[in-house]
């Protein structure tokens, strides 16, 4: 693990300290978890945006094929 320096405004620092105390952990753990959650949300948003662009290129017409008619049942 690397040690870094981060500048926080007073209110954010108080909130981080309070959250760490409530979770019975330290401030660094709270910040690491917040960053992990942030990056996961960013990944999710990127996937949603990719889907949105895909549907703009090829809109869902609601005309799904009739798979029952296509299937060969013996």
N, C-alpha and C positions, 0 to 999 in steps of 0.2 A: 504494500500500500504506500502511496505517496502522500506527503504532507503538503497542503497548499494553503494559501492565504485567500480568504474571501471577505469582501467588505459588505456588511449588512447594515441597513438603517436600524435605528434604535428599536422601532416597533417590531420589525422582523426578528431581530435578535431576542427580544423578550418573548415573542411567540415561540421561537425555536427552543429557548430554554424551558419554557413552560411545557411544551410538548415532550421534551426529553425527560423532564421530571415525572410527568404523568405516565410515560411509557417505561419508566425506570431504566433509562438508557442514557447515552450521552448525546450532546448536540451533533457531533459528527455523524452518528448513526442516523439521526433524524434527517440530516441534510442528504446523506447518501440515499436513504429511502425515498426522499422527495425527488431526487434526481432520477432514480430508477423509474418511479411512477411517471415522471414527466416524459422520459424517453419512450416508455411504453405507450403513453397517450400519443406521442408524436408518430410512432410507428403505426398505430391504429388509424390516426387521421390520414396518413399517407396512403394506407390501403383503401380507406373510404374514398379518397380523392381519385385513386387509380380506378376504382369501380365506377365512380361518377363519370370520369372521362370515357371509360369503355362504353357505358350506356349512352353517352352522347354520340359516340361514333356509330354504335349499333343499338338503337333503342329497342326495348322490349315491346314487341307489337301485341303481346297477349295472344298470339297465334301459335301456341305450342303444338307440336305435332301430336296426332292421335296415336300414341304408342300402342294402345290396345289393338288398333286396326293394323299396325305394322308388324306386331308380334305374330309369330307362327306358333300356334298351339296345337299340340297333337292330342 
